[in-house]
Amino acid sequence: MFDPQWLQLVGNVGFPAVLSFYLLLRVENNIKRLEEKVEELTTDLRKK
């Protein structure tokens, strides 16, 4: 059900730390996609 590595990590550093790390990874991906879209829009606006 749960990956043993995640359970060990939760036991070692605590649930809030693991949750924060997980959320940071997810937010990082979203920020990268947002950055790409802003770059595309900037390029499109410069063409006009």
MIMIKOL-296582 format. One record per atom (N, C-alpha, C): residue number from 1; atom name; x, y, z. Coordinates in steps of 0.02 Angstrom, whole numbers, plus 50000, padded with zeros to 5 digits. Layout:
<rs>
<r NUM; "CA"; <X; Y; Z>>
...
</rs>
This chain:
<rs>
<r 1; "N"; <50041; 49941; 50000>>
<r 1; "CA"; <50000; 50000; 50000>>
<r 1; "C"; <50044; 50062; 50000>>
<r 2; "N"; <50086; 50071; 50050>>
<r 2; "CA"; <50132; 50128; 50053>>
<r 2; "C"; <50203; 50105; 50039>>
<r 3; "N"; <50241; 50148; 50006>>
<r 3; "CA"; <50311; 50132; 49993>>
<r 3; "C"; <50348; 50133; 50060>>
<r 4; "N"; <50386; 50081; 50075>>
<r 4; "CA"; <50422; 50078; 50139>>
<r 4; "C"; <50471; 50137; 50149>>
<r 5; "N"; <50500; 50162; 50095>>
<r 5; "CA"; <50545; 50219; 50101>>
<r 5; "C"; <50508; 50280; 50127>>
<r 6; "N"; <50447; 50292; 50102>>
<r 6; "CA"; <50408; 50349; 50126>>
<r 6; "C"; <50390; 50342; 50200>>
<r 7; "N"; <50371; 50281; 50219>>
<r 7; "CA"; <50354; 50269; 50289>>
<r 7; "C"; <50414; 50280; 50335>>
<r 8; "N"; <50472; 50258; 50312>>
<r 8; "CA"; <50533; 50268; 50352>>
<r 8; "C"; <50550; 50342; 50356>>
<r 9; "N"; <50541; 50379; 50301>>
<r 9; "CA"; <50554; 50450; 50301>>
<r 9; "C"; <50507; 50487; 50348>>
<r 10; "N"; <50444; 50468; 50348>>
<r 10; "CA"; <50396; 50499; 50393>>
<r 10; "C"; <50416; 50485; 50466>>
<r 11; "N"; <50438; 50425; 50478>>
<r 11; "CA"; <50459; 50408; 50546>>
<r 11; "C"; <50521; 50446; 50568>>
<r 12; "N"; <50566; 50459; 50521>>
<r 12; "CA"; <50629; 50493; 50539>>
<r 12; "C"; <50621; 50568; 50546>>
<r 13; "N"; <50587; 50600; 50500>>
<r 13; "CA"; <50585; 50674; 50501>>
<r 13; "C"; <50516; 50701; 50518>>
<r 14; "N"; <50467; 50660; 50518>>
<r 14; "CA"; <50400; 50683; 50537>>
<r 14; "C"; <50356; 50698; 50477>>
<r 15; "N"; <50292; 50691; 50488>>
<r 15; "CA"; <50243; 50700; 50435>>
<r 15; "C"; <50245; 50771; 50406>>
<r 16; "N"; <50247; 50824; 50446>>
<r 16; "CA"; <50247; 50891; 50416>>
<r 16; "C"; <50305; 50904; 50369>>
<r 17; "N"; <50364; 50879; 50385>>
<r 17; "CA"; <50422; 50889; 50342>>
<r 17; "C"; <50414; 50851; 50277>>
<r 18; "N"; <50390; 50790; 50280>>
<r 18; "CA"; <50380; 50750; 50219>>
<r 18; "C"; <50326; 50782; 50175>>
<r 19; "N"; <50272; 50804; 50205>>
<r 19; "CA"; <50219; 50837; 50168>>
<r 19; "C"; <50244; 50901; 50135>>
<r 20; "N"; <50282; 50940; 50170>>
<r 20; "CA"; <50310; 51002; 50142>>
<r 20; "C"; <50355; 50987; 50082>>
<r 21; "N"; <50397; 50937; 50088>>
<r 21; "CA"; <50441; 50917; 50034>>
<r 21; "C"; <50401; 50895; 49973>>
<r 22; "N"; <50350; 50855; 49983>>
<r 22; "CA"; <50307; 50831; 49929>>
<r 22; "C"; <50273; 50889; 49894>>
<r 23; "N"; <50245; 50934; 49932>>
<r 23; "CA"; <50211; 50992; 49903>>
<r 23; "C"; <50258; 51037; 49865>>
<r 24; "N"; <50319; 51046; 49890>>
<r 24; "CA"; <50368; 51087; 49855>>
<r 24; "C"; <50385; 51056; 49787>>
<r 25; "N"; <50390; 50991; 49784>>
<r 25; "CA"; <50404; 50959; 49720>>
<r 25; "C"; <50348; 50970; 49670>>
<r 26; "N"; <50287; 50965; 49694>>
<r 26; "CA"; <50229; 50975; 49650>>
<r 26; "C"; <50224; 51047; 49627>>
<r 27; "N"; <50235; 51094; 49672>>
<r 27; "CA"; <50232; 51165; 49654>>
<r 27; "C"; <50287; 51183; 49605>>
<r 28; "N"; <50345; 51153; 49613>>
<r 28; "CA"; <50401; 51167; 49567>>
<r 28; "C"; <50382; 51149; 49496>>
<r 29; "N"; <50350; 51092; 49486>>
<r 29; "CA"; <50328; 51072; 49419>>
<r 29; "C"; <50278; 51122; 49390>>
<r 30; "N"; <50232; 51144; 49431>>
<r 30; "CA"; <50183; 51192; 49407>>
<r 30; "C"; <50215; 51259; 49389>>
<r 31; "N"; <50263; 51280; 49428>>
<r 31; "CA"; <50298; 51343; 49414>>
<r 31; "C"; <50337; 51337; 49349>>
<r 32; "N"; <50367; 51281; 49336>>
<r 32; "CA"; <50404; 51271; 49274>>
<r 32; "C"; <50357; 51276; 49214>>
<r 33; "N"; <50298; 51244; 49219>>
<r 33; "CA"; <50250; 51248; 49164>>
<r 33; "C"; <50225; 51319; 49154>>
<r 34; "N"; <50213; 51354; 49209>>
<r 34; "CA"; <50190; 51423; 49205>>
<r 34; "C"; <50244; 51467; 49172>>
<r 35; "N"; <50305; 51456; 49190>>
<r 35; "CA"; <50361; 51494; 49161>>
<r 35; "C"; <50365; 51482; 49085>>
<r 36; "N"; <50355; 51421; 49063>>
<r 36; "CA"; <50356; 51405; 48992>>
<r 36; "C"; <50300; 51442; 48955>>
<r 37; "N"; <50241; 51443; 48984>>
<r 37; "CA"; <50184; 51476; 48953>>
<r 37; "C"; <50194; 51552; 48950>>
<r 38; "N"; <50223; 51581; 49001>>
<r 38; "CA"; <50237; 51653; 49000>>
<r 38; "C"; <50288; 51668; 48946>>
<r 39; "N"; <50337; 51626; 48938>>
<r 39; "CA"; <50387; 51635; 48885>>
<r 39; "C"; <50354; 51631; 48816>>
<r 40; "N"; <50309; 51583; 48807>>
<r 40; "CA"; <50273; 51577; 48743>>
<r 40; "C"; <50232; 51640; 48729>>
<r 41; "N"; <50197; 51665; 48779>>
<r 41; "CA"; <50156; 51725; 48770>>
<r 41; "C"; <50200; 51785; 48754>>
<r 42; "N"; <50257; 51790; 48788>>
<r 42; "CA"; <50303; 51846; 48775>>
<r 42; "C"; <50328; 51843; 48703>>
<r 43; "N"; <50345; 51784; 48680>>
<r 43; "CA"; <50368; 51775; 48611>>
<r 43; "C"; <50313; 51794; 48561>>
<r 44; "N"; <50252; 51772; 48575>>
<r 44; "CA"; <50196; 51788; 48531>>
<r 44; "C"; <50183; 51863; 48528>>
<r 45; "N"; <50187; 51896; 48585>>
<r 45; "CA"; <50175; 51968; 48587>>
<r 45; "C"; <50229; 52007; 48550>>
<r 46; "N"; <50290; 51983; 48552>>
<r 46; "CA"; <50345; 52017; 48517>>
<r 46; "C"; <50338; 52010; 48441>>
<r 47; "N"; <50306; 51956; 48419>>
<r 47; "CA"; <50296; 51946; 48347>>
<r 47; "C"; <50246; 51996; 48318>>
<r 48; "N"; <50200; 52019; 48360>>
<r 48; "CA"; <50146; 52063; 48336>>
<r 48; "C"; <50167; 52133; 48331>>
</rs>
